[in-house]
């Protein structure tokens, strides 16, 4: 059985956009893929690319090209995309109640809830708060900050 490796959007973006530690993310995904994401990541990736275009970090052609590559990786099953399950919101509320000492944001809690739901063993992130939450929950954490 394959190991479930959940990539949050902060880490996965490095696969598509040249950022600090992008090479490490690329090597990891190529060596250990497929990796798991959720429908939440699809929305976040779309928003992230639009924001990068508005900030003039990428142009509209690059934005479309990156998003098409992302969608193709999902179609080709290089990224395993999980739907948000029934009861997902309640699970996120419960998790946020359990991790009150961490400054988790809404999206952090949603990603952590989905990673738990799909029984991920490893969580990859480029976000320090997300990493702290994942450590608290007992995930093996890949840090790409």
C-alpha positions in Angstrom: 0.0 0.0 0.0 1.3 3.4 -0.9 2.2 6.0 1.7 -0.2 9.0 1.7 1.7 12.2 1.5 -0.5 15.3 1.8 0.9 18.5 0.2 -0.7 21.8 1.3 -0.9 24.6 -1.2 2.1 26.5 0.2 4.4 23.5 -0.6 2.7 22.4 -3.8 3.0 25.9 -5.4 6.7 25.4 -5.4 6.3 22.5 -7.8 4.8 25.0 -10.4 6.3 28.3 -9.5 10.1 28.9 -9.0 10.4 29.9 -5.3 12.8 29.2 -2.5 13.2 25.4 -2.1 11.4 24.7 -5.4 14.1 22.3 -6.4 13.7 20.3 -3.2 10.0 20.1 -3.7 10.5 19.0 -7.3 13.0 16.3 -6.3 10.7 15.0 -3.5 7.6 14.8 -5.7 9.5 13.1 -8.5 10.9 10.6 -6.2 7.9 9.9 -3.9 4.9 10.8 -6.1 2.0 10.6 -6.5 1.2 13.0 -3.7 -2.2 13.8 -2.2 -4.1 17.1 -2.3 -7.7 18.1 -1.7 -10.4 20.0 -3.5 -9.4 22.9 -1.2 -6.0 22.9 -2.9 -7.6 23.3 -6.3 -9.4 26.5 -5.1 -6.3 27.8 -3.4 -4.1 27.2 -6.4 -6.5 29.1 -8.7 -6.6 32.0 -6.2 -2.8 32.0 -5.7 -2.1 32.2 -9.4 -4.6 35.0 -9.9 -3.0 36.9 -7.0 0.5 36.4 -8.5 -0.8 37.8 -11.8 -2.4 40.8 -10.2 0.9 41.5 -8.3 2.6 41.2 -11.7 4.8 38.3 -10.6 3.5 36.3 -13.6 1.6 37.3 -16.7 -1.9 35.9 -17.8 -0.3 33.5 -20.3 1.9 32.0 -17.6 -1.0 31.9 -15.2 -3.1 29.9 -17.6 -0.2 27.6 -18.5 0.6 26.8 -14.8 -3.1 26.1 -14.0 -3.4 23.9 -17.0 -0.3 21.9 -16.0 -1.8 21.6 -12.5 -5.1 20.3 -13.8 -3.3 17.9 -16.1 -1.3 16.5 -13.1 -4.6 15.8 -11.4 -6.1 14.1 -14.6 -2.9 12.0 -14.9 -3.2 11.0 -11.2 0.3 12.5 -10.4 -1.7 14.5 -7.9 -4.4 12.5 -6.1 -7.2 14.9 -5.4 -9.6 14.1 -2.5 -13.1 15.6 -2.2 -14.1 17.3 1.0 -16.0 14.6 2.9 -19.4 14.8 4.5 -19.0 16.2 8.0 -15.8 18.0 7.0 -16.8 21.3 8.6 -17.6 19.6 11.9 -14.2 17.9 11.9 -12.5 21.2 11.3 -14.4 22.8 14.2 -13.4 19.9 16.5 -9.8 20.2 15.4 -9.7 23.9 15.9 -11.1 23.3 19.4 -8.3 20.8 20.1 -5.4 23.0 18.9 -6.3 26.2 20.7 -2.7 27.1 21.7 -1.5 27.4 18.0 -2.3 30.5 15.9 -3.9 28.4 13.2 -5.8 30.1 10.4 -8.9 28.7 8.8 -7.1 27.2 5.8 -4.6 25.6 8.1 -7.3 23.8 10.0 -9.1 22.8 6.8 -5.9 21.3 5.3 -5.0 19.5 8.6 -8.6 18.1 8.8 -8.4 16.7 5.3 -5.0 15.3 5.9 -6.3 13.5 9.0 -9.4 12.3 7.1 -7.5 10.7 4.3 -5.1 9.1 6.9 -2.0 10.9 5.5 1.2 9.8 7.2 3.3 12.8 5.9 2.3 16.4 5.6 4.3 18.7 3.4 4.1 22.5 3.9 6.0 25.7 3.5 4.1 27.3 6.4 5.5 27.3 9.9 2.1 27.5 11.7 0.8 24.6 9.6 3.9 22.6 10.4 3.4 23.2 14.1 -0.2 22.0 13.8 0.8 18.9 11.8 3.6 18.1 14.4 1.0 18.5 17.2 -1.3 16.0 15.4 1.5 13.4 15.0 2.2 13.7 11.3 5.7 13.4 9.9 6.2 16.9 8.5 8.2 17.9 5.5 9.1 21.6 5.9 9.8 23.6 2.8 10.2 27.1 4.3 
